[in-house]
Amino acid sequence: MEFSSDGWADRYDVTDGYQREAVGGITIKLQSPDVKWFDDYYLKLRPETNLRNPWFQEFWQHRFQCRLEGFAQENSKYNKTCNSSLTLRTHHVQDSKMGFVINAIYSMAYGLHNMQMSLCPGYAGLCDAMKPIDGRKLLDSLMKTNFTGVSGDMILFDENGDSPGRYEIMNFKEMGKDYFDYINVGSWDNGELKMDDDEVWAKKSHIIRSVCSEPCEKGQIKVIRKGEVSCCWTCTPCKENEYVFDEYTCKACQLGSWPTDDLTGCDLIPVQYLRWGDPEPIAAVVFACLGLLATLFVTAIFIIYRDTPVVKSSSRELCYIILAGICLGYLCTFCLIAKPKQIYCYLQRIGIGLSPAMSYSALVTKTNRIARILAGSKKKICTKKPRFMSACAQLVIAFILICIQLGIIVALFIMEPPDIMHDYPSIREVYLICNTTNLGVVTPLGYNGLLILSCTFYAFKTRNVPANFNEAKYIAFTMYTTCIIWLAFVPIYFGSNYKIITMCFSVSLSATVALGCMFVPKVYIILAKPERNVRSAFTTSTVVRMHVGDGKSSSAASRSSSLVNLWKRRGSSGETL
């Protein structure tokens, strides 16, 4: 059994972590009941009303860690502003020695009063006999002071200056499961001891064990403090990812494993990956399937009506490349969601890099051609025919741009061969993913971003073209929307754990925008407005004229113009813009 002085008293911080060892302990507490009238006064104090106390505003700001705006003692070190809802009642517990402080102040006041009555009879305030105050005379006056204290007890001092000793005797007991508290079992009042023995031993059917430390519970180890004997220890629980290796040691489980229920070892954590039945993959797959069906439908329409003016005027070959890129973009979703395998990791990196490159390379080629034609049309006389304007040249340019992306992908394959790996977002989670690094994502997407910016630039330059060049307007809208999608993709992809789903929807949305903005209007004309699918609607506008020659004679210009028209018909195989 432990016995302690008033330094322990009824403090819970002393027994924190040692409750079971402290059960049955007897402690001494200075007798000092709560002063109710002081709480009634103190809890009503506020900065705006308690102006007589020059330190109260400073106390208030320190108490609530906030700033009193507009007050004389406003402390700018606090960022938070004090509001009117703050009250001293929050977490308030009266200090156990408050009664002693009040009695001490009363003692000083009574001592000064008795001294003034003795030295200055019939005089209000301090007379000359008290100026300056003599400490010895004040001490004599204090020693003779007696009055009723705040708790109703008589306050007086003996020849040594001590007041009568009054103590409460407390017993630390277990009141319920894992609930401990102090119980008053006696008192000491000026030499008189009173004890309630029945209360001390209540609910005890066995003798209190005199042991330094109880055996540790499951999942705990013994920690022996420096300088203490080996039979005294503190039981400390292992961390959540640790198991009990021996009675003195906790060991952490390796990544991918977790302690068993009995905390004697580790078990492997089930590996997680995207499954076809999860809500997000279902949404991504449905979206991709619908887009894939729409792409195949548009491709079939373009093949069936390949010799009609609306298809021929759109650069058929480049359109097929764009449609192939869109189709590949939708197919990427299936490789991304499938359970990670090495072959799928290869296909993911090929599809994510190649599908946008195919579409945007063809679009860059097409918009560049339109921009060069419009630039040439602004010249009255062109001495040199624009180069690389034929359908064959356009295909070669597009394939060169696509091959650059293929070269980047192959180089990354050599630097970082695709494979599967385990990812650990937290110590309790294991995901099976492809080992694609940020470099493997940023580099192909960076090249695609360059194509998008180039295409957007040309689309912006050709936004105000004549009516029969209005395909450039659809391309411009496609590129503006694509830029918004990919600008939103970057922070979401690199700032969340939903990278695969984010990639699925970003690629599919980009493909859908290209399909909807560029091909739906043409399919609408082919199927719903066949009267507009005539050559006259797609011939070169009278606004766009290009004359090749040296400007020496109108006849030469006329011949050059005829040659240009002949070249346009032969070079484009009957296609116009």
PEURNOR-V186909 format. One record per backbone hydrogen bond with DSSP energy under -1.0 kcal/mol. CO is the residue of the C=O (numbers start at 0). NH is the residue of the N-H. If there is no record, write none. Layout:
co:CO nh:NH
co:CO nh:NH
//
This chain:
co:1 nh:25
co:4 nh:7
co:4 nh:8
co:7 nh:10
co:14 nh:17
co:17 nh:21
co:21 nh:24
co:24 nh:171
co:25 nh:3
co:26 nh:169
co:28 nh:167
co:34 nh:38
co:35 nh:39
co:36 nh:40
co:37 nh:41
co:38 nh:42
co:41 nh:44
co:45 nh:49
co:48 nh:50
co:52 nh:55
co:54 nh:58
co:55 nh:59
co:56 nh:60
co:57 nh:61
co:58 nh:62
co:59 nh:63
co:60 nh:64
co:60 nh:65
co:66 nh:68
co:66 nh:81
co:67 nh:70
co:70 nh:73
co:74 nh:77
co:79 nh:66
co:82 nh:85
co:86 nh:89
co:88 nh:91
co:94 nh:97
co:96 nh:100
co:97 nh:101
co:98 nh:102
co:99 nh:103
co:100 nh:104
co:101 nh:105
co:102 nh:106
co:103 nh:107
co:104 nh:108
co:105 nh:109
co:106 nh:110
co:107 nh:111
co:108 nh:112
co:109 nh:113
co:110 nh:114
co:111 nh:115
co:112 nh:116
co:113 nh:117
co:114 nh:118
co:115 nh:119
co:119 nh:122
co:126 nh:129
co:127 nh:130
co:133 nh:137
co:134 nh:138
co:135 nh:139
co:136 nh:140
co:137 nh:141
co:138 nh:142
co:139 nh:143
co:141 nh:144
co:146 nh:154
co:148 nh:151
co:152 nh:148
co:154 nh:146
co:157 nh:160
co:161 nh:157
co:164 nh:189
co:165 nh:30
co:166 nh:187
co:167 nh:28
co:168 nh:184
co:168 nh:185
co:169 nh:26
co:170 nh:182
co:171 nh:23
co:172 nh:180
co:175 nh:178
co:178 nh:174
co:178 nh:175
co:180 nh:172
co:182 nh:170
co:184 nh:195
co:185 nh:168
co:186 nh:193
co:187 nh:166
co:188 nh:191
co:191 nh:188
co:193 nh:186
co:195 nh:199
co:196 nh:200
co:200 nh:203
co:208 nh:210
co:216 nh:219
co:218 nh:237
co:220 nh:235
co:222 nh:233
co:224 nh:227
co:228 nh:231
co:233 nh:222
co:235 nh:220
co:238 nh:241
co:240 nh:252
co:242 nh:250
co:245 nh:248
co:246 nh:221
co:248 nh:244
co:248 nh:245
co:250 nh:242
co:253 nh:256
co:255 nh:268
co:257 nh:266
co:259 nh:262
co:262 nh:243
co:264 nh:259
co:266 nh:257
co:271 nh:431
co:274 nh:277
co:277 nh:281
co:278 nh:282
co:279 nh:283
co:280 nh:284
co:281 nh:285
co:282 nh:286
co:283 nh:287
co:284 nh:288
co:285 nh:289
co:286 nh:290
co:287 nh:291
co:288 nh:292
co:289 nh:293
co:290 nh:294
co:291 nh:295
co:292 nh:296
co:293 nh:297
co:294 nh:298
co:295 nh:299
co:296 nh:300
co:297 nh:301
co:298 nh:302
co:299 nh:303
co:300 nh:304
co:302 nh:305
co:304 nh:307
co:307 nh:311
co:308 nh:312
co:310 nh:313
co:311 nh:314
co:314 nh:318
co:315 nh:319
co:316 nh:320
co:317 nh:321
co:318 nh:322
co:319 nh:323
co:320 nh:324
co:321 nh:325
co:322 nh:326
co:323 nh:327
co:324 nh:328
co:325 nh:329
co:326 nh:330
co:327 nh:331
co:330 nh:334
co:331 nh:335
co:332 nh:336
co:333 nh:337
co:340 nh:344
co:341 nh:345
co:342 nh:346
co:343 nh:347
co:344 nh:348
co:345 nh:349
co:346 nh:350
co:347 nh:351
co:348 nh:352
co:349 nh:353
co:350 nh:354
co:353 nh:357
co:354 nh:358
co:355 nh:359
co:356 nh:360
co:357 nh:361
co:358 nh:362
co:359 nh:363
co:360 nh:364
co:361 nh:365
co:362 nh:366
co:363 nh:367
co:364 nh:368
co:365 nh:369
co:366 nh:370
co:367 nh:371
co:368 nh:372
co:369 nh:373
co:370 nh:374
co:371 nh:375
co:372 nh:376
co:375 nh:378
co:381 nh:548
co:389 nh:393
co:390 nh:394
co:391 nh:395
co:392 nh:396
co:393 nh:397
co:394 nh:398
co:395 nh:399
co:396 nh:400
co:397 nh:401
co:398 nh:402
co:399 nh:403
co:400 nh:404
co:401 nh:405
co:402 nh:406
co:403 nh:407
co:404 nh:408
co:405 nh:409
co:406 nh:410
co:407 nh:411
co:408 nh:412
co:409 nh:413
co:410 nh:414
co:411 nh:415
co:418 nh:434
co:420 nh:432
co:422 nh:430
co:425 nh:428
co:429 nh:271
co:430 nh:422
co:432 nh:420
co:436 nh:440
co:437 nh:441
co:438 nh:442
co:440 nh:444
co:441 nh:445
co:442 nh:446
co:443 nh:447
co:444 nh:448
co:445 nh:449
co:446 nh:450
co:447 nh:451
co:448 nh:452
co:449 nh:453
co:450 nh:454
co:451 nh:455
co:452 nh:456
co:453 nh:457
co:454 nh:458
co:455 nh:459
co:456 nh:460
co:457 nh:461
co:459 nh:462
co:465 nh:468
co:466 nh:469
co:468 nh:471
co:469 nh:473
co:470 nh:474
co:471 nh:475
co:472 nh:476
co:473 nh:477
co:474 nh:478
co:475 nh:479
co:476 nh:480
co:477 nh:481
co:478 nh:482
co:479 nh:483
co:480 nh:484
co:481 nh:485
co:482 nh:486
co:483 nh:487
co:484 nh:488
co:485 nh:489
co:487 nh:491
co:488 nh:492
co:489 nh:493
co:490 nh:494
co:497 nh:501
co:498 nh:502
co:499 nh:503
co:500 nh:504
co:501 nh:505
co:502 nh:506
co:503 nh:507
co:504 nh:508
co:505 nh:509
co:506 nh:510
co:507 nh:511
co:508 nh:512
co:509 nh:513
co:510 nh:514
co:511 nh:515
co:512 nh:516
co:513 nh:517
co:514 nh:518
co:514 nh:519
co:518 nh:522
co:519 nh:523
co:520 nh:524
co:521 nh:525
co:522 nh:526
co:523 nh:527
co:523 nh:528
co:528 nh:531
co:529 nh:532
co:531 nh:533
co:533 nh:536
co:534 nh:537
co:546 nh:381
co:552 nh:556
co:553 nh:557
co:554 nh:558
co:555 nh:559
co:556 nh:560
co:557 nh:561
co:558 nh:562
co:559 nh:563
co:560 nh:564
co:561 nh:565
co:562 nh:566
co:563 nh:567
co:564 nh:568
co:565 nh:569
co:566 nh:570
co:567 nh:571
co:568 nh:573
co:570 nh:390
co:571 nh:574
//
